[in-house]
Amino acid sequence: MTALADLTKNPVFRFLAKFLAFYLLWYVLYEFLINPWGELDRLVINNSIFFTDHLLHLFGYKTFMSNDPTIRTIGVDGSHGIWIGDPCNGLALFSLFTCFMLALPGPWKHKTWFIPAGILVIHFLNILRITALCIIAYYSPEWLAFNHTYTFTILVYAFIFYFWILWVQRFFLPTRKRP
């Protein structure tokens, strides 16, 4: 019994238990309510398409897009464009980031602004990713799959990792008593 009590006092164990509980809750909610409902996925995808279209126009590209629930594509005229599926809309990244932040120790007064700010930045990065993928699809469609699968995945996860490190350095470590 003391081994279990010691384990529950371990901060790493407590963090992992909290993270897994939050993520399991998100997973169940998403799989059984949010995804079948479809509106949240559609809202995030439509927002991404809207802002990607504006960014591409800002860079001087003519675009085509469809917000049709089954098509959900955007691209530069003259290309096949890209299709944005539910797994690529960023919701999984929002939830991963949020669950991690909820499980990390630190003051709640800062979590109430840090989590939404992180979600907004992740969403913005995803819009940049979609914009870049549209440009890649136009100039070098043979590189689309590689960049979608590896380059942008690594970049976005690196940013999320950086945000977690920022949290620990700015809001968790300063509150800990130093020897």
C-alpha positions as CSV (number, residue, x, y, z in Angstrom):
1,M,0.0,0.0,0.0
2,T,2.8,2.4,0.7
3,A,4.2,1.9,-2.8
4,L,0.9,3.1,-4.2
5,A,0.8,6.1,-1.8
6,D,4.4,6.9,-2.8
7,L,3.5,6.7,-6.5
8,T,0.6,9.0,-6.1
9,K,2.8,11.6,-4.5
10,N,5.2,11.5,-7.4
11,P,4.7,14.7,-9.5
12,V,5.5,13.0,-12.8
13,F,2.9,10.3,-12.0
14,R,0.3,12.9,-11.0
15,F,1.0,14.9,-14.2
16,L,0.7,11.8,-16.4
17,A,-2.5,10.6,-14.7
18,K,-4.1,14.1,-15.1
19,F,-3.0,14.3,-18.7
20,L,-4.4,10.9,-19.5
21,A,-7.7,11.6,-17.7
22,F,-8.2,14.9,-19.6
23,Y,-7.2,13.4,-22.9
24,L,-9.5,10.4,-22.4
25,L,-12.3,12.7,-21.6
26,W,-11.6,14.7,-24.7
27,Y,-11.4,11.6,-26.8
28,V,-14.7,10.2,-25.6
29,L,-16.4,13.6,-26.1
30,Y,-15.0,14.0,-29.6
31,E,-15.6,10.5,-30.8
32,F,-19.2,10.2,-29.5
33,L,-20.5,13.8,-29.5
34,I,-18.4,16.4,-31.3
35,N,-17.3,14.5,-34.4
36,P,-20.7,13.0,-35.2
37,W,-22.3,16.4,-34.7
38,G,-19.7,17.8,-37.2
39,E,-20.3,21.5,-36.6
40,L,-17.2,22.2,-34.7
41,D,-15.0,20.5,-37.3
42,R,-16.8,22.3,-40.0
43,L,-16.5,25.7,-38.3
44,V,-12.7,25.3,-37.8
45,I,-12.2,24.1,-41.4
46,N,-14.3,26.9,-42.9
47,N,-12.4,29.4,-40.8
48,S,-9.1,27.9,-42.0
49,I,-10.2,28.1,-45.6
50,F,-11.4,31.7,-45.2
51,F,-8.1,32.9,-43.8
52,T,-6.0,30.8,-46.1
53,D,-7.9,32.3,-49.1
54,H,-7.1,35.8,-47.7
55,L,-3.4,35.0,-47.2
56,L,-3.1,33.6,-50.7
57,H,-4.7,36.7,-52.2
58,L,-2.4,38.8,-50.1
59,F,0.5,37.0,-51.7
60,G,-0.9,37.6,-55.1
61,Y,-2.5,34.2,-55.9
62,K,-5.8,33.7,-57.6
63,T,-7.7,31.0,-55.7
64,F,-10.6,28.6,-55.8
65,M,-12.3,27.1,-52.8
66,S,-15.3,25.2,-51.7
67,N,-16.8,25.1,-48.2
68,D,-19.2,22.3,-49.2
69,P,-19.2,19.9,-46.2
70,T,-18.0,17.0,-48.4
71,I,-15.5,18.9,-50.6
72,R,-13.7,21.4,-48.3
73,T,-11.0,22.4,-50.7
74,I,-8.8,25.4,-51.4
75,G,-6.1,26.0,-53.8
76,V,-4.3,28.2,-56.2
77,D,-5.9,28.4,-59.6
78,G,-4.1,26.0,-61.9
79,S,-3.6,23.4,-59.2
80,H,-5.6,20.6,-57.8
81,G,-5.6,22.4,-54.5
82,I,-5.9,20.6,-51.2
83,W,-8.7,18.9,-49.3
84,I,-8.9,19.6,-45.5
85,G,-10.2,16.7,-43.6
86,D,-11.3,16.6,-40.0
87,P,-8.0,15.1,-38.8
88,C,-6.1,18.1,-40.4
89,N,-8.2,20.9,-39.0
90,G,-6.2,21.3,-35.8
91,L,-8.7,20.3,-33.2
92,A,-6.6,17.3,-32.2
93,L,-3.7,19.7,-31.6
94,F,-5.9,22.1,-29.7
95,S,-7.0,19.3,-27.4
96,L,-3.5,17.9,-27.0
97,F,-2.2,21.3,-26.0
98,T,-5.1,22.0,-23.7
99,C,-4.9,18.7,-21.9
100,F,-1.2,19.1,-21.4
101,M,-1.6,22.6,-20.0
102,L,-4.5,21.5,-17.7
103,A,-2.3,18.7,-16.3
104,L,0.8,20.9,-15.8
105,P,1.1,22.6,-12.5
106,G,0.9,26.4,-12.4
107,P,-1.4,29.3,-11.6
108,W,-4.9,29.1,-13.0
109,K,-5.0,32.8,-13.5
110,H,-2.4,32.4,-16.2
111,K,-3.8,29.2,-17.7
112,T,-7.1,31.1,-18.4
113,W,-5.3,33.3,-21.0
114,F,-2.4,31.0,-21.9
115,I,-4.5,28.1,-23.1
116,P,-6.7,30.2,-25.5
117,A,-3.7,32.1,-26.7
118,G,-1.9,28.8,-27.5
119,I,-5.0,27.5,-29.3
120,L,-5.1,30.7,-31.4
121,V,-1.5,30.5,-32.3
122,I,-1.8,26.8,-33.2
123,H,-4.8,27.7,-35.4
124,F,-2.8,30.5,-37.0
125,L,0.1,28.0,-37.6
126,N,-2.3,25.6,-39.2
127,I,-3.6,28.4,-41.5
128,L,0.0,29.1,-42.5
129,R,0.5,25.3,-43.1
130,I,-2.5,25.1,-45.3
131,T,-1.4,28.2,-47.2
132,A,2.1,26.7,-47.7
133,L,0.6,23.4,-48.8
134,C,-1.6,25.2,-51.4
135,I,1.5,26.9,-52.8
136,I,3.4,23.6,-52.8
137,A,0.5,22.0,-54.6
138,Y,0.7,24.7,-57.3
139,Y,4.4,24.7,-57.9
140,S,5.5,21.1,-56.8
141,P,2.6,18.8,-56.3
142,E,5.0,15.9,-56.0
143,W,6.3,17.3,-52.7
144,L,2.8,17.8,-51.2
145,A,2.6,14.5,-49.4
146,F,6.1,14.7,-47.9
147,N,5.6,18.2,-46.6
148,H,2.1,17.5,-45.3
149,T,3.3,14.3,-43.5
150,Y,6.7,15.4,-42.2
151,T,7.8,19.0,-42.6
152,F,4.7,20.7,-41.2
153,T,3.9,18.1,-38.7
154,I,7.4,18.5,-37.2
155,L,7.2,22.3,-37.2
156,V,3.8,22.4,-35.6
157,Y,4.6,19.9,-32.9
158,A,7.9,21.7,-32.3
159,F,6.0,24.9,-31.7
160,I,3.6,23.2,-29.2
161,F,6.6,21.7,-27.4
162,Y,8.1,25.2,-27.3
163,F,4.9,26.6,-25.8
164,W,4.9,24.0,-23.1
165,I,8.6,24.8,-22.3
166,L,7.7,28.5,-22.2
167,W,4.9,27.7,-19.6
168,V,7.3,25.7,-17.4
169,Q,10.0,28.4,-17.5
170,R,7.7,31.4,-17.0
171,F,4.9,30.1,-14.8
172,F,5.8,26.9,-13.2
173,L,9.5,27.1,-12.2
174,P,9.2,30.6,-10.7
175,T,6.5,29.4,-8.3
176,R,8.6,26.5,-7.1
177,K,10.7,27.0,-4.0
178,R,14.4,26.9,-4.9
179,P,16.9,25.4,-2.5
